[in-house]
Amino acid sequence: MDMNEVVCGCLNVTVQDIKNAVDNGAKTLEEVQDQTSAGTCCGCCTDKIEGIILSK
């Protein structure tokens, strides 16, 4: 997986940003959103975010 891939285009949040949030204790979509704001605009990327959380 490309760590520089943009997952949330609305806020320019990358795979690495999401993995960093998980490394910092985020275990749910909501906790990742609190740390990164990813998925809080249009919501189209929430499934992908959850997939990254589960793969960690």
N, C-alpha and C positions, 0 to 999 in steps of 0.2 A: 504494500500500500504506500502510495506517495504521501509523505508527511506534509508536503507543501500544497497538496490538493485542497482547494477551497470547497468546504462542505456547505457553508452558509454564505451564499452569494450576497445576501442583503447586507451582512455585516462583515464580510470578508474573513470569516473564521475558518481556519484550516484544520486538517486532521490532527496535526501536531498540537494545536491549541486545545482540542478536545481531549487528546491523550494527556496533556499536561493537567487539565482539570481533573481527570480521573486519577492521575498520580497524586494529586493534591487532595484526594478524598471524596470526590464526586462519585456517587454510585448510581444515580438516577438521572433521567433526562432533566428534571427540574433543577437538580444540583449543578449539572453542567450548564444549564441556562443561567443560573445565578452567577456562575463564575465567568462565562464567556458571552452571554446574551444570544448565543446561536439558537436559531429556531424561534425567536421571539417576535419576529416581524411577520413574515408571511406563513411560516410553519411548514413549508414544503420539504425541509431537510430533516424533520424530526425523526423519521424512520432511519435515515442514514446515521444520525447522531446516536440513536439507540443501538444500532448495529456496531458502531465503533466502541461504545461502552461495553457491550457484551463480548466483544473480541479481545478486550484488554485483560 
